[in-house]
Amino acid sequence: MTQRRLVALVDGHVQGVGFRWWARGEAAGLRLSGSAENLADGRVRVVAEGPEGALTELLRRLPSGPGRVDEVVEEWAEPVGEQGFATF
């Protein structure tokens, strides 16, 4: 099972609607570690690490989160050892 790191930049109306907490719950349900944080430009940055299949599923779910998702830009990398899931 290949471990990977996903960085997803979620654009739209995603701040102030509970998107970070929703993403945290989705990631926890998939047993992923990482974080979700609001960016100054209005996007939410979701970082997750774990099995590639679970990350792909999280990526598939992101557009259905609360608010309005206009675009999700993904970047894949090698994991760095995230533990737990934080929100900022």
N, C-alpha and C positions, 0 to 999 in steps of 0.2 A: 504494500500500500504506500504510494508515493505521498510524502508530506510536502506541502507547498505553502506559499504565502500569497494572499490576494490583497491588493489595495484597490478599492473601488471608490471613485469620486462620484457621488450622487448629486445630480443637479435638478433643480425644480423648486417647488415650495416644500422644503423638507426640514426647515428649522421652525421650532415652536409648535410642532404638531406631534411630538413623541417619537419621531423617526429613530433617533439614537437608541432609545429604550426598546423599541420594537426590534431593531437590528440586533441588539444584545440578546433578546429573547430567542430570536431565530437562530443566532449563532450558538447559544447555549443548547438549544434543542438538537443541534447538529454536532454538538461536542467540539466546537471550535474555540480557539483562544484569540484574543486580539483587543480591538477598541473601536469606538465610534466617536467622532468629534465634529463639532460645528466648525466650519472654516469662516474666515472673515468675509469671503465673497458670497456667502449664502449656501454653499454646498455642504454636504456631510461627507467626511472621509471615513470609510469603513475599512479596517485592517483585520484580516482573519488568517489564522494558520491552522492547518490540520490536513486530513486526507483530501486529495484532489477532488474526489467525487463529492464530498460534503461541501467543499468550497464552490464547486460548480453549481450545486443546488442552492446555496446561499445567493450566488450571483443571479440565478434564475428568479429567486424570490424578491430581490431588492426592488424591482419596479412596482410591486404590489404593496409596498409599505404605506404607512399613513402619509397624508398630504398629497402632493402631485409630483411624480418623478418624470422629468422630461428626458433625462439621459443618464446613463451609467457608463463611465469610462473605467476600464479595468486594466490592471497591470499585475503581472505575475512575477514572482521572485522566489528565491530560496528562503526557507523559514529561518528566523533568528531566535526562536525559543520563547515566543509569547506565552505568558501564563495567565489564566483567568480572562475576563473580558471587562474592560474599563470603558466608561463614558466620560467625555470631556465636554 
